[in-house]
Amino acid sequence: MKKVLLSAVVVMMSFVASAQVWMGGSLGLDFTSADDEVMTTFSFAPEVGYSLNDKWDIAIALNESFVVYDDIFANSISVEPYARYTFAEANIASFFVEGGIGIGATELGIDGDILGDSATEFYIGFRPGVKVALSDKVGLVAKLGFFGYQHVADSYSNFGLNINNNSLTFGMYWNF
């Protein structure tokens, strides 16, 4: 049993040593003014990924956002595994498209009290983006838009293309 376990550890160590693992994500803060009230949104989206080769990456992201408007608040969390395909490179910039599936939940509340059950979310779609390699270890990423299907239970379903300033995200990644 010890030999099998040791062999498995050696195989995993060699796999990880030759791997191109990266970590990163994005932070967001948004203030929207409406009817003399300010809606504040804070988002946090850490990611971890693995580069299969020069063209393909696989990753998983944890997306969480908090929204406060007057005395109403919302907390949304989702998990999104995705694959990224790099279709063009120019110097330090590479252009990609991500395809992913997300599932999550949103809770709503007023004055600190949670209102009922959380609403389930589901989405599947594509996002284009660009990565700028600042060094071998550090990269900046920007993504714009979403093309696909979104569904929030007991609220709405949507299929289409969404490109606006709310769908623009910036992030930073560190390669191991």
C-alpha positions as CSV (number, residue, x, y, z in Angstrom):
1,M,0.0,0.0,0.0
2,K,2.9,2.4,0.8
3,K,4.4,1.8,-2.6
4,V,1.1,2.6,-4.4
5,L,0.6,5.7,-2.3
6,L,4.2,6.8,-2.9
7,S,3.9,6.1,-6.7
8,A,0.7,8.2,-6.8
9,V,2.4,11.1,-5.0
10,V,5.4,11.0,-7.4
11,V,3.1,11.0,-10.4
12,M,1.1,13.9,-9.0
13,M,4.3,15.9,-8.2
14,S,5.7,15.4,-11.7
15,F,2.3,16.4,-13.2
16,V,2.1,19.6,-11.0
17,A,5.8,20.4,-11.6
18,S,5.3,20.4,-15.4
19,A,1.9,22.1,-15.1
20,Q,1.1,25.7,-15.9
21,V,-1.2,26.5,-13.0
22,W,-2.4,30.1,-12.6
23,M,-4.4,31.9,-9.9
24,G,-6.1,35.3,-10.0
25,G,-9.4,36.9,-10.3
26,S,-11.0,40.3,-10.2
27,L,-12.5,42.8,-7.8
28,G,-15.2,45.3,-8.6
29,L,-16.8,48.3,-7.0
30,D,-19.7,50.2,-8.6
31,F,-21.8,53.2,-7.4
32,T,-25.0,53.9,-9.3
33,S,-27.1,56.9,-8.5
34,A,-30.9,56.7,-9.0
35,D,-33.7,58.7,-7.4
36,D,-31.4,60.5,-4.9
37,E,-30.3,57.0,-3.6
38,V,-27.0,55.3,-4.4
39,M,-26.8,51.6,-5.2
40,T,-23.4,50.2,-4.2
41,T,-22.2,46.9,-5.7
42,F,-19.1,45.1,-4.6
43,S,-17.9,41.9,-6.5
44,F,-15.2,39.4,-5.8
45,A,-14.2,36.7,-8.2
46,P,-11.2,34.5,-7.5
47,E,-10.2,31.9,-10.1
48,V,-7.7,29.1,-10.5
49,G,-6.8,27.5,-13.8
50,Y,-4.6,25.1,-15.6
51,S,-3.0,25.7,-19.1
52,L,-3.3,22.5,-21.1
53,N,-1.2,24.0,-23.9
54,D,-0.7,27.3,-25.7
55,K,-4.3,27.5,-26.9
56,W,-6.4,25.8,-24.2
57,D,-7.0,26.5,-20.5
58,I,-9.5,25.1,-18.0
59,A,-10.4,26.9,-14.9
60,I,-13.0,27.4,-12.2
61,A,-14.2,30.7,-10.8
62,L,-16.1,31.6,-7.6
63,N,-18.2,34.8,-8.2
64,E,-19.7,36.7,-5.3
65,S,-21.4,40.1,-5.3
66,F,-23.0,42.3,-2.7
67,V,-25.6,45.0,-3.6
68,V,-26.9,47.6,-1.2
69,Y,-29.6,50.1,-2.3
70,D,-31.4,52.1,0.4
71,D,-32.4,49.5,3.0
72,I,-32.5,46.6,0.5
73,F,-29.5,44.3,0.0
74,A,-28.7,41.3,-2.1
75,N,-25.9,38.7,-1.9
76,S,-25.2,36.5,-4.9
77,I,-22.7,33.7,-5.2
78,S,-22.0,31.3,-8.1
79,V,-19.5,28.7,-9.2
80,E,-18.4,28.7,-12.8
81,P,-16.2,26.1,-14.5
82,Y,-15.0,27.2,-17.9
83,A,-12.7,26.5,-20.8
84,R,-10.6,29.3,-22.5
85,Y,-9.5,29.1,-26.1
86,T,-6.8,31.6,-27.3
87,F,-7.3,32.3,-31.0
88,A,-4.8,35.1,-31.6
89,E,-1.6,36.5,-30.2
90,A,0.2,39.8,-30.9
91,N,3.4,40.5,-28.9
92,I,2.4,40.5,-25.2
93,A,-1.4,40.4,-25.9
94,S,-3.5,37.3,-26.5
95,F,-7.1,37.2,-27.5
96,F,-9.4,34.5,-26.2
97,V,-13.0,33.3,-25.8
98,E,-14.3,31.5,-22.7
99,G,-17.1,29.1,-22.6
100,G,-18.6,28.3,-19.2
101,I,-21.5,27.1,-17.1
102,G,-22.4,28.8,-13.9
103,I,-24.8,27.9,-11.1
104,G,-25.5,29.9,-8.0
105,A,-28.0,31.6,-5.6
106,T,-29.1,35.1,-4.6
107,E,-30.5,36.1,-1.3
108,L,-32.5,39.3,-0.8
109,G,-33.1,41.2,2.4
110,I,-34.5,44.4,3.9
111,D,-33.0,46.1,7.0
112,G,-30.8,43.1,7.7
113,D,-33.6,40.6,7.5
114,I,-33.4,37.9,4.8
115,L,-36.6,37.7,2.7
116,G,-37.6,34.0,2.2
117,D,-35.6,31.5,0.2
118,S,-32.7,32.2,-2.1
119,A,-33.3,32.3,-5.9
120,T,-31.3,29.8,-7.9
121,E,-29.3,31.1,-10.9
122,F,-28.1,29.2,-14.0
123,Y,-26.1,30.5,-17.0
124,I,-24.3,29.0,-19.9
125,G,-22.4,31.1,-22.5
126,F,-19.3,32.7,-24.0
127,R,-17.2,35.8,-23.1
128,P,-14.5,37.3,-25.3
129,G,-11.4,38.8,-23.7
130,V,-7.8,39.9,-23.9
131,K,-4.8,38.9,-21.7
132,V,-1.7,41.1,-21.5
133,A,1.4,39.3,-20.2
134,L,3.3,41.8,-18.1
135,S,6.0,39.1,-17.3
136,D,6.3,35.3,-17.3
137,K,4.5,35.3,-13.9
138,V,2.0,38.2,-14.1
139,G,-0.8,38.9,-16.5
140,L,-3.7,41.4,-16.8
141,V,-7.1,40.2,-18.2
142,A,-10.1,42.1,-19.5
143,K,-13.4,40.5,-20.5
144,L,-16.3,42.2,-22.2
145,G,-19.8,40.9,-22.7
146,F,-21.7,37.7,-22.5
147,F,-23.4,35.7,-25.2
148,G,-25.7,32.9,-23.9
149,Y,-28.6,31.9,-21.7
150,Q,-29.3,33.1,-18.2
151,H,-32.1,32.0,-15.9
152,V,-33.0,33.2,-12.4
153,A,-35.7,31.1,-10.7
154,D,-39.1,32.9,-10.2
155,S,-37.7,36.0,-11.9
156,Y,-36.5,35.9,-15.5
157,S,-34.8,34.0,-18.3
158,N,-32.8,35.6,-21.0
159,F,-31.0,34.5,-24.2
160,G,-28.8,36.9,-26.2
161,L,-25.8,39.2,-26.3
162,N,-25.0,41.6,-23.5
163,I,-22.3,44.1,-24.2
164,N,-22.2,47.2,-21.9
165,N,-20.1,48.8,-19.2
166,N,-21.6,46.5,-16.5
167,S,-20.2,43.4,-18.3
168,L,-16.6,44.7,-18.5
169,T,-14.3,43.1,-16.0
170,F,-10.6,43.5,-15.3
171,G,-8.5,41.0,-13.5
172,M,-4.9,40.0,-12.6
173,Y,-3.4,36.5,-12.8
174,W,-0.2,34.9,-11.4
175,N,1.4,31.9,-13.1
176,F,3.2,29.3,-11.0
